């Protein structure tokens, strides 16, 4: 079979209305509509907050890149490039989660938030000098050129460091109150349920059958799914907002206007957490404790070469 024949057979058998995969057209339309309905019309506050955050995040990365283009890489800061790349990847992953949510797949975006959460906590530990970017990446010291187990050893080292950091930031070595640790553990476990097996989204499908609402092909119409995603996006967005000054190679490199806007974002995220407390959700109180304890940094806060000695 030639490539042309292979393509023609697919076209002949799977075209609807002259379009290959034409049965997807109604789903495409619903995906375009659902984001407007839930994220723009229904949850206007979240839409304003998260777009403000993502725009500010993108602008901050742009300023950092332009500074490098103009002045070069900062002297005496060998790992700044790695940290900048880590932030860039964090932005792309967060943006991918947002696109999934906007297209009607909020719990798929939520599953991506698990990795974003882990990376953000790792950056927080670096900025507290609890660890280093090389340890977080699982870099081995003086690897043998022909070491066939390098990948496995690096993965093991990265996992070990991730667990150590987690204990220090949110776990038994964090110094956080036991009830706060318990709530944050439940918060983490809920990510785990969706990442491994899609349990949260699967249970929502079953609940839809039980209520007689049925299940929709394509994007979800379940409002609870959007609420879950939005709450976690706000929490993790707050942590990232706290970390952005670390991208400043010299002190106050981004200027007073940038810092003023960052503080507005910070206060806006705190407002959301306080609103969670007002409706009886302990995660709001626990998250404020986490931010105030582990994502408050020595001033002036700007980039430094972490050595993990704290």
C-alpha positions in Angstrom: 0.0 0.0 0.0 1.3 3.4 -1.0 1.0 6.5 1.2 -1.6 7.9 -1.2 -3.6 4.7 -1.0 -3.4 4.6 2.8 -4.7 8.2 3.0 -7.4 7.6 0.5 -8.7 4.6 2.4 -9.0 6.7 5.5 -10.8 9.5 3.6 -13.2 7.1 1.9 -14.2 5.4 5.2 -14.1 8.2 7.8 -15.4 11.3 6.0 -18.7 12.9 6.9 -19.9 15.8 4.8 -16.7 15.7 2.8 -14.5 16.1 6.0 -12.3 13.4 7.4 -13.6 12.9 11.0 -16.6 15.1 10.3 -18.4 13.7 13.3 -16.1 16.0 15.4 -17.5 19.2 14.0 -20.3 19.5 16.7 -17.7 18.8 19.3 -15.4 21.6 18.0 -18.4 24.0 18.2 -19.2 23.0 21.7 -15.6 23.4 22.8 -15.6 26.9 21.5 -18.8 27.7 23.3 -18.2 26.0 26.6 -15.3 28.1 27.7 -17.2 31.3 27.0 -20.2 30.0 29.0 -18.3 28.8 32.1 -15.1 30.9 32.3 -16.3 34.2 30.9 -20.0 34.5 31.6 -20.3 32.3 34.8 -17.0 32.7 36.6 -16.0 36.3 35.6 -13.8 36.8 38.6 -11.7 33.8 37.9 -11.4 34.7 34.2 -10.2 38.2 35.2 -7.7 36.9 37.8 -6.2 34.1 35.8 -5.8 36.2 32.6 -4.2 38.9 34.6 -1.8 36.4 36.1 -0.9 34.6 32.9 -0.4 38.0 31.1 1.9 39.1 33.9 3.8 35.8 33.9 4.3 36.1 30.1 5.4 39.7 30.4 7.9 38.9 33.2 9.5 36.1 31.1 9.7 38.5 28.1 11.5 41.1 30.2 13.9 38.5 31.5 14.7 37.3 28.0 15.1 40.9 26.6 17.4 41.7 29.5 19.6 38.8 28.6 19.6 39.8 24.9 20.7 43.3 25.9 23.1 42.6 28.7 24.0 38.9 28.3 23.8 36.2 30.9 24.4 37.5 34.5 28.0 37.1 35.7 28.7 34.7 38.5 25.3 33.1 38.2 26.0 29.8 36.5 22.6 28.3 37.0 20.4 31.3 36.1 19.8 29.8 32.6 18.5 26.6 34.1 16.2 28.5 36.5 14.9 30.6 33.6 14.2 27.5 31.5 12.4 26.0 34.5 10.1 29.0 34.7 9.6 29.0 30.9 8.5 25.4 31.0 6.3 26.1 34.0 4.5 28.8 31.9 3.9 26.5 29.0 2.6 23.7 31.2 0.2 26.2 33.0 -0.9 27.6 29.6 -1.6 24.1 28.4 -3.8 23.4 31.4 -5.7 26.7 30.8 -6.4 25.8 27.2 -7.8 22.4 28.2 -10.0 24.1 30.7 -11.2 26.7 28.2 -12.1 24.0 25.7 -14.2 22.2 28.2 -11.8 19.7 29.7 -11.1 21.2 33.1 -10.2 18.0 34.9 -7.6 17.2 32.2 -6.1 20.6 32.9 -6.4 19.7 36.6 -4.3 16.6 36.0 -1.6 18.7 34.5 -1.7 20.9 37.6 -0.1 18.0 39.5 3.2 18.5 37.7 2.9 22.3 37.9 2.3 22.0 41.6 5.4 19.8 42.1 7.6 22.1 40.0 6.4 25.2 41.8 7.1 23.7 45.2 10.6 22.7 44.0 11.2 26.3 42.9 10.0 27.5 46.3 12.5 25.2 47.9 15.3 26.5 45.7 14.3 30.1 46.5 14.4 29.2 50.2 17.9 27.6 49.6 16.6 24.3 50.8 17.8 22.6 47.6 19.4 23.5 44.2 18.3 23.4 40.7 20.8 20.7 39.9 19.4 18.5 42.7 15.8 19.1 41.5 16.8 18.1 38.0 18.5 14.9 39.3 21.9 15.8 37.9 24.6 13.3 38.9 28.0 14.4 39.9 30.7 13.3 37.4 28.6 10.6 35.6 30.6 8.0 33.7 30.4 8.6 29.9 29.3 5.0 29.2 27.0 4.7 32.3 24.0 2.8 30.9 22.2 3.3 34.2 22.6 7.1 34.2 18.9 7.7 33.4 17.7 5.4 36.2 20.1 6.9 38.7 19.1 10.4 37.7 15.4 9.5 38.0 15.9 8.0 41.5 17.9 11.0 42.6 15.2 13.4 41.3 12.5 11.4 43.1 14.4 11.3 46.3 15.0 15.1 46.2 11.3 15.7 45.4 10.2 13.7 48.4 12.8 15.5 50.6 11.6 18.9 49.4 7.9 17.9 49.9 8.6 16.9 53.5 10.4 20.2 54.1 7.8 22.5 52.4 4.4 20.8 53.2 5.1 17.7 55.2 6.3 16.6 58.6 9.5 18.7 58.5 7.8 21.9 57.5 6.9 23.2 60.9 3.3 23.8 59.7 0.5 23.0 62.1 -0.7 19.3 62.0 -4.1 20.3 60.7 -2.6 22.3 57.9 -0.3 19.4 57.0 -3.3 17.1 56.9 -5.3 19.4 54.6 -2.4 19.9 52.3 -1.9 16.1 52.2 -5.5 15.7 51.2 -5.0 18.4 48.6 -2.1 16.5 47.1 -3.8 13.2 47.2 -6.7 14.6 45.2 -4.3 15.4 42.4 -3.0 11.9 42.6 -6.5 10.4 42.1 -7.0 12.3 38.8 -3.5 11.7 37.5 -3.6 8.0 38.1 -6.7 6.5 36.6 -8.8 9.7 36.1 -10.8 8.8 39.2 -12.3 12.2 39.8 -13.5 12.7 36.3 -14.7 9.1 36.0 -16.8 9.4 39.2 -18.4 12.6 37.7 -19.4 10.6 34.6 -21.0 7.9 36.8 -22.8 10.6 38.9 -24.2 12.0 35.7 -25.7 8.7 34.8 -27.2 8.3 38.3 -28.8 11.7 38.2 -30.3 11.0 34.8 -28.4 13.8 33.2 -26.4 11.5 31.0 -23.0 12.1 29.6 -21.9 14.5 26.9 -19.5 13.5 24.1 -16.6 15.9 24.2 -16.3 18.8 26.7 -18.0 18.5 30.1 -20.9 20.5 31.3 -20.3 19.7 34.9 -19.9 22.9 36.8 -18.1 21.2 39.7 -15.3 20.2 37.4 -14.6 23.8 36.5 -14.7 24.8 40.2 -12.1 22.1 41.1 -9.8 23.3 38.3 -10.3 27.0 39.1 -9.5 26.6 42.8 -6.3 24.8 42.1 -5.2 27.1 39.4 -5.7 30.1 41.7 -3.7 28.4 44.5 -0.8 27.4 42.3 -0.9 30.8 40.5 -0.4 32.5 43.8 2.7 30.4 44.6 4.2 31.3 41.2 3.4 35.0 41.7 5.4 34.8 44.9 8.3 33.3 43.1 8.6 35.6 40.1 11.0 38.1 41.8 13.5 35.3 41.8 13.9 35.9 38.0 15.5 39.3 38.7 19.2 38.8 38.2 20.1 42.0 40.0 17.9 43.4 42.7 14.8 45.3 41.5 15.7 44.6 37.9 12.1 44.7 36.8 11.3 48.0 38.3 8.7 49.6 40.7 5.7 49.3 38.3 6.3 45.6 37.9 6.5 45.1 41.6 3.3 47.1 42.2 1.4 44.9 39.7 2.9 41.8 41.3 1.6 43.0 44.7 -1.9 43.6 43.3 -1.9 40.0 42.0 -0.6 38.7 45.3 -3.4 40.5 47.2 -6.0 39.3 44.6 -5.0 35.6 45.1 -5.1 36.1 48.9 -8.7 37.4 48.5 -9.7 34.2 46.8 -8.1 32.1 49.6 -9.9 34.2 52.2 -13.2 33.7 50.3 -12.6 29.9 50.6 -12.3 30.4 54.4 -15.6 32.4 54.4 -17.5 29.5 52.9 -16.0 27.0 55.4 -13.2 25.5 53.2 -10.2 24.8 55.4 -8.0 24.6 52.3 -8.1 28.5 52.3 -6.7 28.7 55.8 -4.1 26.0 55.0 -3.0 27.6 51.8 -2.5 31.0 53.4 -0.4 29.3 56.1 1.7 27.7 53.4 2.2 30.9 51.5 3.0 33.0 54.6 5.4 30.4 55.9 7.2 28.8 52.9 6.6 31.3 50.1 7.7 34.4 51.9 11.3 35.1 51.1 14.2 37.1 52.6 14.2 40.7 51.3 15.5 42.0 49.0 14.3 38.9 47.0 16.1 38.3 43.7 18.1 35.6 42.0 21.0 34.0 43.9 22.9 30.8 43.4 21.3 28.4 45.8 23.6 25.9 47.4 21.0 24.0 49.5 22.5 25.0 52.8 19.5 26.4 54.5 
